[in-house]
Amino acid sequence: MIFSGTLNSEGHLEFGGADVTLLAESFGTPLYVLDEEAIRRNCRSYVQTFQKQYPNSETVYAGKAFLSKAICRILEQEGLGLDVVSGGELYTALQAGFPASRVVFHGNNKSADELSLALENRVGRIVVDNFYELSLLGSLASRKGVQPVIHLRLTPGVKPSTHTYVQTGQVDSKFGFGVADPHLIPSIRGILAEGRLNLVGVHCHIGSQIFQQESYNVTIRIMMEFLKKLHDQGIILAELNLGGGLGIAYTSDESPPAIAEHVSLLVQGVRREAERLRIPLPRLLDEPGRSIVGPSGIALYRVGGSKEISGKRKYIFVDGSMADNPRVALYGARYEAVLANRAQDPPEETVTVAGKCCESGDILIWDASLPVARPGDLLAVFCTGAYHYAMASNYNRLPRPAVVLVNKGQPELIIRRETYEDLVRNDLIPERLNHGSLPPEGAFPLFLPLDGGG
Ligand SMILES: Cc1ncc(COP(=O)(O)O)c(C=O)c1O
């Protein structure tokens, strides 16, 4: 059983040093809880291992996993960069005072407005995803009189073993320039000759929740061979960004490598290839998201009713849903959980934990081993720090949960729970709908008169 946290003398789950039953009472449920020490520990694991083994490197946190203004502060203090993929993520970073020079801006369809925001704020690197973006960014940069630092995102043609929705490095992907695209090198020559954009490196990202480290070795070989090809034509690109993707254990049968082990493998791979190909070592960037915040978070739900279908299945219902965690419906994600107010009670049955949305697929855990749950019990689901709150929606007009950051037992709210008022904040009623209740005669002949219209 994955068990993040400890058990206190009252038999309650403690997470980040806080009794989670008290967190639920103070902040309500559903609730996302993040352990600040765990986040910092994971950040340091990346930064320090790179510093020790490959000082010419940067760890860039992938904001898509979870982003808020408070997280930006932690990342800044820990010396990480920040990967953003939209104007909204960039705006969040800027609002938090995160140094724009440490921002890496991704996205396969950045708009002119988003690129302009990046240019005006002098973000550190823009990762250009396709030929259209190259020309759009070139003309925006000329108009603004700036020369942004860019990388090109390449798809190396590697297909790691993970869910197809989170594979991104294969040839048939919406992302990036194919590494074997015959137009790529001429285009690189064009960028360098034109001088509107300062091309310094290449980027790749093969996918997420990756356990097989061999996929990275193959990727590194392909990317370094591409740098060698350029090198032989007199083009030196000094930076290589290997993306993110290290997997985490959501259930006890999963055993990913530790962060330090993963970083060592990347570093050894790059050194080995540089030596084999006789090219200079590049500045190395890595973009972890899930492995930093994923295991550092739990989700708390209050149990309501239940339903038993004799000989088939028992459902227990909680006050969350696919609206705050769509990963089960999207990827068939699996989890483990405990009843946090009775965390010492042994499991007695296997149940399906269902949410409150109007979808049969609104399941949070298909097969949870739990003590017999009673209404009012508190369910804690482990490993929910990444791609949970970040993917939450207001489906069924459910307000998004609050997020609490716990530091050595002290909880602080970092994202407020949405209110019903928030849900209608952007709703508008056109003036004409305020007058009268009937459509003009004959406008909608949907209802026939009772006599049959004859
Ligand atoms: C370009 C890029 N970099 C980094 C990441 C982070 O991946 P992960 O959260 O699996 O580490 C992603 C996630 O999909 C990504 O698309």
The ligand as an SDF file (V2000), in Angstrom:
LIG
                    3D

 16 16  0  0  0  0  0  0  0  0999 V2000
    7.2150   19.8470  -22.8010 C   0  0  0  0  0  0  0  0  0  0  0  0
    7.0050   19.1710  -21.4950 C   0  0  0  0  0  0  0  0  0  0  0  0
    7.9700   19.2600  -20.5630 N   0  0  0  0  0  0  0  0  0  0  0  0
    7.8100   18.6870  -19.3520 C   0  0  0  0  0  0  0  0  0  0  0  0
    6.6610   17.9800  -19.0310 C   0  0  0  0  0  0  0  0  0  0  0  0
    6.5370   17.4000  -17.6730 C   0  0  0  0  0  0  0  0  0  0  0  0
    6.3920   16.0380  -17.6470 O   0  0  0  0  0  0  0  0  0  0  0  0
    6.2600   15.2810  -16.2650 P   0  0  0  0  0  0  0  0  0  0  0  0
    5.2370   15.9810  -15.4490 O   0  0  0  0  0  0  0  0  0  0  0  0
    5.8490   13.9130  -16.6230 O   0  0  0  0  0  0  0  0  0  0  0  0
    7.6070   15.3100  -15.6060 O   0  0  0  0  0  0  0  0  0  0  0  0
    5.6490   17.8550  -19.9800 C   0  0  0  0  0  0  0  0  0  0  0  0
    4.4400   17.0990  -19.6630 C   0  0  0  0  0  0  0  0  0  0  0  0
    3.7170   16.5930  -20.4630 O   0  0  0  0  0  0  0  0  0  0  0  0
    5.8170   18.4750  -21.2530 C   0  0  0  0  0  0  0  0  0  0  0  0
    4.8770   18.4120  -22.1840 O   0  0  0  0  0  0  0  0  0  0  0  0
  1  2  1  0
  2  3  1  0
  2 15  2  0
  3  4  2  0
  4  5  1  0
  5  6  1  0
  5 12  2  0
  6  7  1  0
  7  8  1  0
  8  9  2  0
  8 10  1  0
  8 11  1  0
 12 13  1  0
 12 15  1  0
 13 14  2  0
 15 16  1  0
M  END
$$$$
